[in-house]
Amino acid sequence: MGPSKACLVKMVRTVTKTPSAVTVPRNVILATMQYTEKKFVIPTLDGISAKSVEEHLGLYGGYVKNFNAISAAIEGLLSDPDKNALAIAELRRRHSFEFDGMKLHELYFPQLEGGAQPIGAESALAQALTKHWGGVESAVARVRQTAMMRGPGWSNLYYNPENGAFHMSFVGEQHQGHFATLPIVLALDVWEHAYLLDHGAAGKAAYVDAFFKNLNWSVIEDRFVPLTK
């Protein structure tokens, strides 16, 4: 004789029972969400002063600190998510601003390390840009044009490994206008803080010129090549 109906029901309930949630201590959660400010060795630059670099690095550190602070604040408010729903919502919206500000600067500063290096004429990056846009000069012109758009933000060059296409975007502030999932191969900060000290409020074009004078293209190439594998 087979199992009774009551026994079968009990067996089904046992198999389909949802695992109970595991409570992870708040300090353990926060430990995995905390970021450390990175250090960069920026040489003497042409058209971008050491003082401007120092101030810019300090602003980058602020993004790291603020992201960590918001992470901690959200975790604290989640102790009563219903009561704190509005506060959590506003912090969630701000969270990506701080994170993207941190990560974009971690792409920006290495491009100025090691001194200015030209792009290799026969490099994989130069060949890909030539195939896609007709040449490196055409790609640089697009970065410049995007950089000169009004407003604070970033002129970013993205690459899509799926189809070999490059894309330009003006990222408003730090977090508006990204191509989701696409890696950034070149990041140009065009917030006023990047050029105001050296070139004044109307000096964005002079700053962009200085950026390209000091750009270490080998950093850009090193980002690009693994994306083609």
C-alpha positions as CSV (number, residue, x, y, z in Angstrom):
1,M,0.0,0.0,0.0
2,G,1.3,3.4,-0.9
3,P,1.6,6.5,1.3
4,S,-1.6,8.1,2.5
5,K,-2.9,11.4,1.1
6,A,-1.9,13.2,4.3
7,C,1.6,11.8,4.1
8,L,1.9,12.9,0.4
9,V,0.8,16.4,1.3
10,K,3.4,16.6,4.1
11,M,6.1,15.3,1.7
12,V,5.3,18.0,-0.9
13,R,5.3,20.8,1.8
14,T,8.7,19.5,3.0
15,V,10.2,19.6,-0.5
16,T,8.8,23.0,-1.5
17,K,9.5,24.7,1.8
18,T,11.2,28.1,1.3
19,P,14.6,28.3,3.0
20,S,14.5,30.8,5.9
21,A,16.4,34.1,5.4
22,V,19.9,34.3,6.9
23,T,20.5,37.4,8.9
24,V,23.9,38.9,8.0
25,P,25.4,41.3,10.6
26,R,25.3,44.9,9.5
27,N,29.1,45.3,10.0
28,V,29.7,42.3,7.7
29,I,27.6,43.9,5.0
30,L,29.3,47.2,5.3
31,A,32.7,45.7,5.2
32,T,32.1,44.4,1.7
33,M,30.7,47.8,0.6
34,Q,33.5,50.0,1.8
35,Y,36.0,51.4,-0.8
36,T,39.5,52.7,-0.3
37,E,40.9,55.8,-1.9
38,K,43.5,54.9,-4.6
39,K,46.8,56.7,-5.0
40,F,48.0,58.1,-8.3
41,V,51.4,59.4,-9.3
42,I,50.8,62.3,-11.7
43,P,53.9,63.9,-13.2
44,T,54.4,67.5,-14.0
45,L,51.8,68.3,-16.7
46,D,51.7,70.8,-19.6
47,G,48.7,73.2,-19.0
48,I,47.4,71.5,-15.9
49,S,49.1,72.7,-12.7
50,A,50.2,70.6,-9.8
51,K,47.8,72.6,-7.6
52,S,44.9,71.8,-9.9
53,V,45.8,68.1,-9.8
54,E,46.1,68.2,-6.0
55,E,42.6,69.8,-5.7
56,H,41.2,67.3,-8.2
57,L,42.6,64.4,-6.3
58,G,41.0,65.8,-3.1
59,L,37.6,65.9,-4.8
60,Y,38.0,62.3,-5.9
61,G,38.7,61.3,-2.3
62,G,35.4,63.0,-1.4
63,Y,33.5,60.6,-3.7
64,V,35.0,57.6,-2.0
65,K,34.2,58.9,1.5
66,N,30.6,59.9,0.5
67,F,29.9,56.6,-1.1
68,N,31.0,54.8,2.0
69,A,29.0,57.2,4.2
70,I,25.8,56.7,2.1
71,S,26.3,52.9,2.2
72,A,26.4,53.0,6.0
73,A,23.4,55.4,6.2
74,I,21.2,53.1,4.1
75,E,22.1,50.1,6.1
76,G,21.1,51.9,9.3
77,L,17.8,53.1,7.9
78,L,16.9,49.6,6.7
79,S,16.3,48.7,10.3
80,D,12.9,50.2,9.7
81,P,12.4,50.4,5.9
82,D,8.8,51.5,6.1
83,K,9.4,54.4,8.4
84,N,12.5,55.4,6.5
85,A,11.3,54.7,3.0
86,L,11.6,58.3,1.7
87,A,15.1,58.8,3.2
88,I,16.3,55.5,1.7
89,A,14.9,56.4,-1.7
90,E,16.8,59.7,-1.8
91,L,20.0,58.0,-0.7
92,R,19.6,55.3,-3.3
93,R,19.3,57.9,-6.0
94,R,22.5,59.6,-4.7
95,H,24.4,56.4,-4.3
96,S,25.2,55.9,-7.9
97,F,26.3,59.6,-8.3
98,E,29.0,59.0,-5.7
99,F,30.0,55.6,-7.0
100,D,30.3,56.7,-10.6
101,G,32.2,59.8,-9.5
102,M,34.7,57.5,-7.7
103,K,35.1,55.1,-10.6
104,L,35.3,57.6,-13.4
105,H,38.1,59.4,-11.6
106,E,39.8,56.0,-11.2
107,L,39.7,55.9,-15.0
108,Y,40.7,59.5,-15.5
109,F,43.9,59.8,-13.4
110,P,45.8,56.8,-14.7
111,Q,45.5,58.4,-18.2
112,L,47.9,61.1,-17.0
113,E,50.4,58.8,-15.2
114,G,53.7,57.9,-16.8
115,G,53.9,61.0,-19.0
116,A,52.5,61.7,-22.4
117,Q,52.7,58.8,-24.8
118,P,51.4,58.9,-28.4
119,I,49.1,56.2,-29.8
120,G,50.9,53.6,-31.8
121,A,50.0,54.0,-35.5
122,E,49.9,50.3,-36.0
123,S,48.3,49.5,-32.6
124,A,45.1,47.5,-32.4
125,L,43.3,50.6,-31.0
126,A,44.4,52.9,-33.8
127,Q,43.4,50.3,-36.4
128,A,40.0,49.8,-34.7
129,L,39.3,53.6,-34.6
130,T,40.4,53.9,-38.2
131,K,38.0,51.1,-39.2
132,H,35.1,52.6,-37.3
133,W,35.6,56.4,-37.7
134,G,38.3,56.8,-40.3
135,G,41.2,57.5,-38.0
136,V,42.4,58.4,-34.6
137,E,42.0,62.1,-35.4
138,S,38.3,61.6,-36.1
139,A,37.9,59.8,-32.8
140,V,39.7,62.6,-30.9
141,A,37.5,65.2,-32.6
142,R,34.4,63.4,-31.4
143,V,35.8,63.3,-27.8
144,R,36.5,67.0,-28.1
145,Q,33.1,67.9,-29.5
146,T,31.4,66.0,-26.8
147,A,33.6,67.5,-24.1
148,M,32.5,71.0,-25.2
149,M,28.8,70.4,-24.6
150,R,27.4,72.6,-21.9
151,G,27.1,71.4,-18.3
152,P,29.1,69.5,-15.8
153,G,30.0,65.9,-16.7
154,W,32.3,63.6,-18.7
155,S,33.1,63.0,-22.3
156,N,33.5,59.2,-22.4
157,L,34.5,56.9,-25.2
158,Y,33.0,53.4,-24.9
159,Y,33.6,50.2,-26.8
160,N,31.2,47.4,-27.5
161,P,33.0,44.0,-27.8
162,E,29.9,42.4,-29.2
163,N,30.0,44.3,-32.5
164,G,33.3,46.2,-32.5
165,A,31.5,49.6,-32.3
166,F,32.7,52.7,-30.5
167,H,30.2,55.0,-28.8
168,M,30.6,58.5,-27.5
169,S,28.5,59.8,-24.6
170,F,28.3,63.0,-22.6
171,V,27.7,61.7,-19.1
172,G,25.8,64.3,-17.1
173,E,27.2,64.8,-13.6
174,Q,28.6,61.3,-13.0
175,H,25.8,58.9,-13.6
176,Q,23.4,60.1,-16.4
177,G,23.9,58.9,-19.9
178,H,26.1,55.8,-19.6
179,F,25.9,53.0,-22.1
180,A,24.9,50.2,-19.7
181,T,27.4,47.3,-19.6
182,L,29.8,48.9,-22.1
183,P,33.4,49.4,-20.9
184,I,34.9,52.9,-21.0
185,V,38.2,53.1,-22.8
186,L,38.8,56.9,-22.4
187,A,37.3,59.2,-19.7
188,L,37.6,62.9,-19.9
189,D,36.4,64.9,-16.9
190,V,34.9,68.2,-18.0
191,W,33.5,69.4,-14.7
192,E,34.5,73.0,-14.0
193,H,36.8,71.8,-11.1
194,A,39.0,70.2,-13.7
195,Y,40.0,73.4,-15.4
196,L,38.7,76.4,-13.4
197,L,41.9,77.0,-11.4
198,D,44.2,77.0,-14.4
199,H,42.0,78.3,-17.2
200,G,39.1,80.2,-15.7
201,A,35.4,79.7,-16.2
202,A,35.6,80.0,-20.0
203,G,38.7,77.8,-20.3
204,K,37.3,74.4,-21.1
205,A,38.7,74.3,-24.6
206,A,42.2,75.1,-23.3
207,Y,41.9,72.4,-20.7
208,V,40.8,69.8,-23.2
209,D,43.9,70.7,-25.3
210,A,46.1,70.2,-22.3
211,F,44.4,66.9,-21.5
212,F,45.3,65.5,-25.0
213,K,48.9,67.0,-24.7
214,N,49.4,65.0,-21.6
215,L,47.4,61.8,-22.4
216,N,49.2,58.5,-22.1
217,W,47.7,56.6,-25.0
218,S,49.3,53.4,-23.8
219,V,46.8,53.3,-20.9
220,I,44.0,53.6,-23.4
221,E,45.4,50.8,-25.5
222,D,45.9,48.6,-22.5
223,R,42.2,49.0,-21.7
224,F,41.1,48.3,-25.2
225,V,43.2,45.2,-26.2
226,P,41.7,42.8,-23.6
227,L,38.2,43.7,-24.9
228,T,39.0,42.3,-28.3
229,K,40.0,38.8,-27.0
